[in-house]
Structure formats: C-alpha cells, structure tokens
Amino acid sequence: MSSLIAIGAGIAVFGALGAGIGIGIATGKAVEAVARQPEADGKIMKNLILGCALAEATAIYGFVIAIMIIMFLK
Amino acid sequence: MEAVAEHIQEELNVQTVFTIPIFGGIGVAESVVVTWIIMGVLILVSILLTRGFKTRNISKRQAAVELCVTKLLGLVESMLGEEGAQYAGYLTTVLLYIGVANIIGIFGFKSPTKDLNVTLALALMSIVLVQAAAIRAKGVKGWLKGFTQPIAVVTPFNILDLITRPLSLCMRLFGNVLGAFVIMKLIEQVLPVVLPAVFSLYFDLFDGLLQAYVFVFLTSLYIKEAIEE
C-alpha cells in the first residue's frame, strides 16, 4: 500500500514538468527581448517575474496534491 | 525519516489555542491569534508613525511615511487603472497583511497563510469584492449580462470562473507558503547552521512578498476586467 501511495505522490509531482517548460520558454523569450531592447530591461524583468510566479502555480498544485496524498492516505 | 514526517505533520496541524465559552464553545485557532498579533503590530506602527503630522515644515519621518504610502498606493492603482482606483485602499491593506503574514515565520510565529482557512477567506473576500465592483459599475442587469459576454456559449465557463478563481487564488497562496515551509524544514534536517539562513532569504522573504504581490495583482486584474464596459 505505502509503495502505491509513493507512486501516486510521484505522479502528482509530474505537474512540475509543465511549470519547468513554461518558465524556461518565458525566460528564453525575456532574454531575447532584453537583447533586442536593453532599455526596456526593468519592465521585462517585472513581467517575467510575475509570469514565472503564475506559471509556478501548476507545480505548486501538484506539490499540494502530493503532500495531501502522503498525509491523508496512510 | 519517520520522525521528520511526523514532525512536519505536527507543525501543519492548526492547533486550537483557546475556546470562547459561548454558543457551545467557539474554537480560536492559532492562525487567528497570529492574525491578531499582525493586526496589532500594523495598527500600532501606523499610529506611532503618523503622530504629529503637519501640513508645513514636515519632519523627515513624515516625508518617509508619505513616500512609502504614496508608492504602495501608486503600485496598486497602476494595476487597477483609473476607474478602479477607489479599491486601492482595500487591496493595499491586503498586500500589507499577506506580506507580513508570509514573512512572520522568520520571527518564530506560525504563518497564518499556512492555514487553508485563512487563504480561503482572503480569496472569498476578493471574489465578493470583484462581483460587488461589477454590480456597482454596471448595475445588476449589466452584471448578469456580463456572464454571456462575449458570446452566449461561454456562459457556463463564466459561471465556473466564480468558483475556479477564488480556488486558484487560495490554493496558490497556501501551496507556496506550505511548500516553502516544508522545504525549509527539510533543509534544517540536513544542515541546521548556515544553509537555512541563505535559503530562508529566498523562500521566506522573496517568495513571500512575491506571492502577496501576485495575489493583489490577480485580484486587481479581475476587478479591472469586471468594471470595464
């Protein structure tokens, strides 16, 4: 039973995959934008951090579900 | 490993500090008491800082306080746009509260935002404010009509938004604070000296303030969307 719970929690954390890809793409685009327009550095940085915080949420959801699986399925 | 898991689980439980002996006993949770402490500190600081303000020949303290308040209000107002600027006061208060609540873990208190009930209450307050702002700006008829915009087919999704928006606001804040907390506890198990201080800078200070900002940003985005024609 406990090994099944561990596998379930592991699958739940797979949601982090999307967040990783999303933040990677966003950062890549931000670097491109800064290279093209170095003077807009501050604005781009602000939007990037905000976007990353939002994209991170999917990973956080997966993490919360994983924690809940471990805590409540014992 | 068992001991660590048990320790974390014990920390996650929200304890009832005391019970008010009316209506069959109302339990007062730890997060409520910490919220009272935050409220007390914020009110005390505001009273102490704003004492003896003048219109002319202002002191350095007054100048600094006025600069901070103007910057904070300006930050929220720029997100709300011109029409929504009247809601900036409430959102700035929420920003201050969540910001302090997220970083109060540094001072040894249990962060109230680690309690799902607190974040759920904040999210519900946000969504009620959004709907109330829509009704105020467009009237009941316009508000109901807003659900069928842009085309009638999306009406179920618009109604679903009423549930998913507060849910995602609540879960995002809760999950971030909880995640930071669990990771900090695990790091403390690995090496209890220098390492936690370094990581605490990111997880407690940076991430805590960022999540407060994100919460207020999303709420103001919803308000802005709700009140525009």
Contacts between the chains, C-beta under 8 A, distances in Angstrom:
chain1	res1	chain2	res2	distance
A	49	B	210	6.9
A	50	B	213	7.8
A	50	B	214	6.8
A	50	B	217	6.5
A	53	B	210	5.5
A	53	B	211	7.0
A	53	B	213	7.9
A	53	B	214	4.7
A	54	B	214	6.8
A	56	B	176	7.8
A	57	B	168	7.0
A	57	B	171	7.8
A	57	B	172	4.7
A	57	B	175	7.5
A	60	B	171	7.5
A	60	B	172	6.4
A	60	B	175	3.7
A	60	B	176	5.7
A	60	B	179	6.0
A	61	B	171	6.2
A	61	B	175	6.4
A	63	B	175	6.2
A	63	B	179	5.3
A	64	B	171	6.4
A	64	B	174	7.2
A	64	B	175	4.3
A	64	B	178	6.8
A	64	B	179	7.7
A	67	B	178	7.1
A	67	B	182	7.0
A	70	B	5	7.8
A	71	B	9	6.2
A	71	B	12	7.4
